[in-house]
């Protein structure tokens, strides 16, 4: 899958905030925000974590943490 310059692809999203029992994700090339309940994301998810998503479902299904992308792009 081709990534745009931000590094966000259609199946990856970066956690931008954790608030009020929800994680806020930047998804897709437009970085559209998506809120998911904290219990729907893997343990260890924090701001800056990159998640692997199945975006064909509503709400998106979190498949796991992209450990490599999270380690290399933690600040981005």
N, C-alpha and C positions, 0 to 999 in steps of 0.2 A: 504494500500500500504506500502511496506517495504522500509524504508529509509536507505541509506548508512551512514557511520559514520559522514560524513560532514553535515548530516541533509537535504541534497537536494534529493528530490524524482523526479520522472518523471513529476509530476504535480505541483511542486513548484520551484521557482527560486528566487535567492537573487539579488537585485540591487547592482552592484559593482561600478557603475559610472554613472554620468549623464553628457553628453558632446555633444556639437554641436547639440542640439535639439533632442538627443536620450538618452534612458536609455540603459545601458549595463547590461545584466542579466547573471548569472552563472546558467546553466541549466543541469539537469541530474547528474548522478554519476561522469561523467568526468568533470563537471563544464564547459561545452562548452559555450563560450560566444555567446550571441544573442543580436543584437541591434534592438530596437523598437523605433518608434517615441514617443516623450514625450506625444503627444496627445492621444496615444493608452493605456496609463496607468492611473489609478485613481489619482485624486487630492490627495495630501498628500504623494505621493510616493517620497522617498528620498533614498540615499545610505544606505544600511542595511535593507531596507524594503523587506519582502518576499511576492511574488505575487503568486496567484493561476493561473495556465495556462491550456489551452487546447492545448496540444502539437501535436495533430493529424492534426492541421491546419498549413498551411504555409502562412504567418508568424503565430506564435502562437497567440492565442486569450487570452488576459488577462481577467480573470473572476472576479478578485478582489484582495484585500489585505488579506493575512493571518495574522490577527491582533495578534493572540496568538503567533505564531512563530516569528513574528516581534518583539514582546515585550520581548520574552525570549532569542532570539538569535541575537539581534541588532548588536552586535560586531562581529559575526561569519560569 
